[in-house]
Protein backbone atom coordinates (compact mmCIF):
# COMPACT_ATOMS: atom_id res chain seq x y z
CA UNK A 1 0.00 0.00 0.00
CA UNK A 2 1.30 3.48 -0.83
CA UNK A 3 0.74 6.77 0.99
CA UNK A 4 -1.83 9.16 -0.44
CA UNK A 5 0.34 12.17 0.43
CA UNK A 6 3.87 11.21 -0.62
CA UNK A 7 3.55 7.78 -2.33
CA UNK A 8 5.74 6.30 0.40
CA UNK A 9 5.42 2.82 1.86
CA UNK A 10 2.56 2.31 4.33
CA UNK A 11 3.03 -0.26 7.10
CA UNK A 12 0.59 -1.84 9.55
CA UNK A 13 0.32 0.13 12.78
CA UNK A 14 -1.54 -0.49 16.02
CA UNK A 15 -2.97 2.92 16.99
CA UNK A 16 -3.87 3.36 20.66
CA UNK A 17 -5.58 6.27 22.43
CA UNK A 18 -4.92 5.97 26.15
CA UNK A 19 -7.36 8.77 27.05
CA UNK A 20 -10.42 6.77 25.90
CA UNK A 21 -12.44 5.68 28.93
CA UNK A 22 -15.02 3.48 27.19
CA UNK A 23 -14.80 1.04 24.31
CA UNK A 24 -11.70 0.03 22.42
CA UNK A 25 -8.55 2.01 23.02
CA UNK A 26 -6.68 0.52 20.09
CA UNK A 27 -7.42 0.07 16.41
CA UNK A 28 -5.49 -1.13 13.40
CA UNK A 29 -4.36 1.30 10.75
CA UNK A 30 -1.47 2.20 8.47
CA UNK A 31 1.45 4.62 8.91
CA UNK A 32 3.70 6.01 6.18
CA UNK A 33 7.40 5.40 6.76
CA UNK A 34 8.37 8.60 4.91
CA UNK A 35 5.96 11.33 6.04
CA UNK A 36 4.24 9.73 9.07
CA UNK A 37 0.74 9.97 7.61
CA UNK A 38 -1.68 7.77 9.60
CA UNK A 39 -4.84 6.23 8.12
CA UNK A 40 -7.37 4.05 9.91
CA UNK A 41 -11.00 3.15 9.20
CA UNK A 42 -12.39 6.33 10.80
CA UNK A 43 -9.97 8.63 8.96
CA UNK A 44 -10.63 6.90 5.63
CA UNK A 45 -14.41 7.13 6.18
CA UNK A 46 -14.25 10.83 7.01
CA UNK A 47 -12.16 11.54 3.92
CA UNK A 48 -14.77 9.81 1.75
CA UNK A 49 -17.47 12.10 3.19
CA UNK A 50 -15.76 15.36 2.24
CA UNK A 51 -17.67 17.56 -0.15
CA UNK A 52 -14.63 19.05 -1.90
CA UNK A 53 -12.64 16.23 -3.52
CA UNK A 54 -9.75 18.52 -4.50
CA UNK A 55 -9.07 19.35 -0.86
CA UNK A 56 -8.50 23.03 -1.62
CA UNK A 57 -10.48 25.96 -0.36
CA UNK A 58 -11.86 28.67 -2.57
CA UNK A 59 -10.45 32.05 -1.63
CA UNK A 60 -12.81 34.98 -1.62
CA UNK A 61 -11.79 38.50 -2.60
CA UNK A 62 -11.42 41.00 0.23
CA UNK A 63 -14.27 43.46 0.44
CA UNK A 64 -13.48 47.15 0.84
CA UNK A 65 -14.79 48.73 3.97
CA UNK A 66 -14.13 49.30 7.64
CA UNK A 67 -13.44 45.65 8.44
CA UNK A 68 -10.57 45.49 5.96
CA UNK A 69 -8.73 48.40 7.63
CA UNK A 70 -6.34 48.00 10.58
CA UNK A 71 -7.86 48.48 14.03
CA UNK A 72 -6.10 51.79 14.70
CA UNK A 73 -7.82 53.38 11.68
CA UNK A 74 -11.30 52.39 12.89
CA UNK A 75 -11.12 54.35 16.15
CA UNK A 76 -13.72 57.09 16.15
CA UNK A 77 -12.31 60.61 16.13
CA UNK A 78 -8.63 59.67 16.04
CA UNK A 79 -6.21 61.49 13.82
CA UNK A 80 -3.19 59.53 12.64
CA UNK A 81 -0.01 61.28 11.56
CA UNK A 82 3.36 59.84 10.65
CA UNK A 83 6.48 61.15 12.38
CA UNK A 84 9.93 61.51 10.85
CA UNK A 85 11.03 58.12 12.23
CA UNK A 86 8.09 56.36 10.55
CA UNK A 87 6.00 55.82 13.69
CA UNK A 88 2.32 56.69 13.76
CA UNK A 89 1.06 59.08 16.42
CA UNK A 90 -2.51 59.83 17.42
C-alpha positions as CSV (number, residue, x, y, z in Angstrom):
1,X,0.0,0.0,0.0
2,X,1.3,3.5,-0.8
3,X,0.7,6.8,1.0
4,X,-1.8,9.2,-0.4
5,X,0.3,12.2,0.4
6,X,3.9,11.2,-0.6
7,X,3.6,7.8,-2.3
8,X,5.7,6.3,0.4
9,X,5.4,2.8,1.9
10,X,2.6,2.3,4.3
11,X,3.0,-0.3,7.1
12,X,0.6,-1.8,9.6
13,X,0.3,0.1,12.8
14,X,-1.5,-0.5,16.0
15,X,-3.0,2.9,17.0
16,X,-3.9,3.4,20.7
17,X,-5.6,6.3,22.4
18,X,-4.9,6.0,26.2
19,X,-7.4,8.8,27.0
20,X,-10.4,6.8,25.9
21,X,-12.4,5.7,28.9
22,X,-15.0,3.5,27.2
23,X,-14.8,1.0,24.3
24,X,-11.7,0.0,22.4
25,X,-8.5,2.0,23.0
26,X,-6.7,0.5,20.1
27,X,-7.4,0.1,16.4
28,X,-5.5,-1.1,13.4
29,X,-4.4,1.3,10.7
30,X,-1.5,2.2,8.5
31,X,1.4,4.6,8.9
32,X,3.7,6.0,6.2
33,X,7.4,5.4,6.8
34,X,8.4,8.6,4.9
35,X,6.0,11.3,6.0
36,X,4.2,9.7,9.1
37,X,0.7,10.0,7.6
38,X,-1.7,7.8,9.6
39,X,-4.8,6.2,8.1
40,X,-7.4,4.1,9.9
41,X,-11.0,3.1,9.2
42,X,-12.4,6.3,10.8
43,X,-10.0,8.6,9.0
44,X,-10.6,6.9,5.6
45,X,-14.4,7.1,6.2
46,X,-14.3,10.8,7.0
47,X,-12.2,11.5,3.9
48,X,-14.8,9.8,1.8
49,X,-17.5,12.1,3.2
50,X,-15.8,15.4,2.2
51,X,-17.7,17.6,-0.2
52,X,-14.6,19.1,-1.9
53,X,-12.6,16.2,-3.5
54,X,-9.8,18.5,-4.5
55,X,-9.1,19.4,-0.9
56,X,-8.5,23.0,-1.6
57,X,-10.5,26.0,-0.4
58,X,-11.9,28.7,-2.6
59,X,-10.4,32.0,-1.6
60,X,-12.8,35.0,-1.6
61,X,-11.8,38.5,-2.6
62,X,-11.4,41.0,0.2
63,X,-14.3,43.5,0.4
64,X,-13.5,47.1,0.8
65,X,-14.8,48.7,4.0
66,X,-14.1,49.3,7.6
67,X,-13.4,45.7,8.4
68,X,-10.6,45.5,6.0
69,X,-8.7,48.4,7.6
70,X,-6.3,48.0,10.6
71,X,-7.9,48.5,14.0
72,X,-6.1,51.8,14.7
73,X,-7.8,53.4,11.7
74,X,-11.3,52.4,12.9
75,X,-11.1,54.4,16.1
76,X,-13.7,57.1,16.1
77,X,-12.3,60.6,16.1
78,X,-8.6,59.7,16.0
79,X,-6.2,61.5,13.8
80,X,-3.2,59.5,12.6
81,X,0.0,61.3,11.6
82,X,3.4,59.8,10.6
83,X,6.5,61.2,12.4
84,X,9.9,61.5,10.8
85,X,11.0,58.1,12.2
86,X,8.1,56.4,10.6
87,X,6.0,55.8,13.7
88,X,2.3,56.7,13.8
89,X,1.1,59.1,16.4
90,X,-2.5,59.8,17.4
